[in-house]
Amino acid sequence: MQTVLYDYWRSSASYRVRIALGLAGLDWRAVSVDLLTGENRGADNLARNPQGLVPTLEIDGLRLTQSLAIIEYLDETRGLGLLPADAAGKARVRALAYAIAMEIHPVCNLSVARHAVQASGGAITMESWMARFIGPGLAAFDQMLDSPATGRFCHGDRPTLADLCLVPQMYNAARWGIDTAGLTRIGAIMAAMNDIPAVQAAHPDHFKPES
Ligand SMILES: N[C@@H](CCC(=O)N[C@@H](CS)C(=O)NCC(=O)O)C(=O)O
């Protein structure tokens, strides 16, 4: 059975998984779940992802949710080397990945941001909400990279889980007009990531549904 990723082109969590699928060299196809029309909260998506989110990956007879869990599954079953072997290295890579996936990303989810805008009665805009969390979050991430353990990538000289979280978050920052020019450590790592064919192939522009 072919591997299927239920995703949305601009979804950061989906984008992370697309990079991992590319690094694994798997034959897979994407099925779009439209977050703007609320398709994610429809019966079909809820049956595969009870949280009403994307991504969901169908692979090896399994249905997997939660992007980091999916990536760790691919890492373990396809030997991607996305987590260092040593405990200290693993803890550092996970801390970097979680700084994005568990701190910046959840508060900037569309449903959360839209709720904040509505509840504020107009005092908060989508742009001001995103700027409030993405800019400082990425600045802290850049500081976390100020370590001898940082190499060409977030940890050493090969991509890890942390880099797979960073690329989509930077795409999202650009989407919301956040100025990241001063984040030089992140900038250098982004240049290295953008050289990798699997990263290029995972870019949202390749997954935008035709209107
Ligand atoms: N922790 C989850 C987050 C998934 C998530 O938040 N997905 C977003 C798109 S990036 C979504 O489906 N949002 C729907 C909504 O906000 O209604 C994961 O990593 O898979």
The ligand as a Tripos MOL2 file, in Angstrom:
@<TRIPOS>MOLECULE
LIG
   20    19     1     0     0
SMALL
NO_CHARGES

@<TRIPOS>ATOM
      1 N1          1.4890   19.0240   17.3930 N.3       1 LIG1
      2 C1          0.8410   18.7640   16.1380 C.3       1 LIG1
      3 C2          0.3490   20.0570   15.5680 C.3       1 LIG1
      4 C3         -0.4640   19.8520   14.3260 C.3       1 LIG1
      5 C4         -1.0860   21.1570   13.9170 C.2       1 LIG1
      6 O1         -1.2430   22.0770   14.7220 O.2       1 LIG1
      7 N2         -1.4440   21.2520   12.6590 N.am      1 LIG1
      8 C5         -2.0500   22.4730   12.1760 C.3       1 LIG1
      9 C6         -1.4440   22.8770   10.8630 C.3       1 LIG1
     10 S1          0.2900   23.2120   11.0390 S.3       1 LIG1
     11 C7         -3.5290   22.2790   12.0070 C.2       1 LIG1
     12 O2         -3.9620   21.2110   11.6070 O.2       1 LIG1
     13 N3         -4.2990   23.3110   12.3500 N.am      1 LIG1
     14 C8         -5.7230   23.2640   12.2180 C.3       1 LIG1
     15 C9         -6.3740   24.3610   12.9930 C.2       1 LIG1
     16 O3         -5.7010   25.1690   13.5900 O.co2     1 LIG1
     17 O4         -7.6010   24.3460   12.9900 O.co2     1 LIG1
     18 C10         1.8190   18.0840   15.1740 C.2       1 LIG1
     19 O5          3.0180   18.3530   15.3030 O.co2     1 LIG1
     20 O6          1.3950   17.2880   14.3130 O.co2     1 LIG1
@<TRIPOS>BOND
     1     1     2 1
     2     2     3 1
     3     2    18 1
     4     3     4 1
     5     4     5 1
     6     5     6 2
     7     5     7 1
     8     7     8 1
     9     8     9 1
    10     8    11 1
    11     9    10 1
    12    11    12 2
    13    11    13 1
    14    13    14 1
    15    14    15 1
    16    15    16 2
    17    15    17 1
    18    18    19 2
    19    18    20 1
@<TRIPOS>SUBSTRUCTURE
     1 LIG1         1 GROUP 0 **** ****
